[in-house]
């Protein structure tokens, strides 16, 4: 009977990336036949086997690079020798390997400015490994026992301000990188816990118009109200003639700037 080369029983993985794999093997006994080339067969689990010819003209060429593979996927490869008999024997070793998973190093997120309704988040660019191709960031935040909200940040950003938060509320923030190759999201970074502040102070009041019995006050800034009642109540109080006692407390149902405090007598010092 005609006998071709023995099966390839020595088959190894020389290197692997997210989309390729290098394999090498040892040429089996030729049994007196003339070598023509190799055939490489590989497939992913439950996938369709791919067979292609390696037109190696020298028996010393015993390696191949498989390209166009899918990241983070298991493959099985086999090699057989094609001789003058036109007979290939696939009875050799089946090599199992997994392509690498493109990942980014975990990214640490820190808090910048925190107010009653906003939290500024800052981070640094992550390190890409195994051919990862950065697309953008995803920010996940939630209140205790609340439903997580996911915000997608542009890829060039290294900071983001989350708005519309509730006053005096605990929040947890986490940052993830989104990989364009695999569509995978890595939430392996730190969890940042932040508590929003009380209402922002209205700023330093300054004197406006002074009349016989009224004084107008102006404020340099308007306190934030997001996450609280839409109507803010203000309490205005004054000290009469340096007495040390605060008098004439006035509350208003809406913000008026300037606001007038009245009821004074001519010559009062406040």
Order of alpha helices (4+ residues) and beta strands (2+ residues): beta-beta-beta-beta-beta-beta-beta-beta-beta-beta-beta-beta-beta-beta-beta-beta-beta-beta-beta-beta-beta-beta
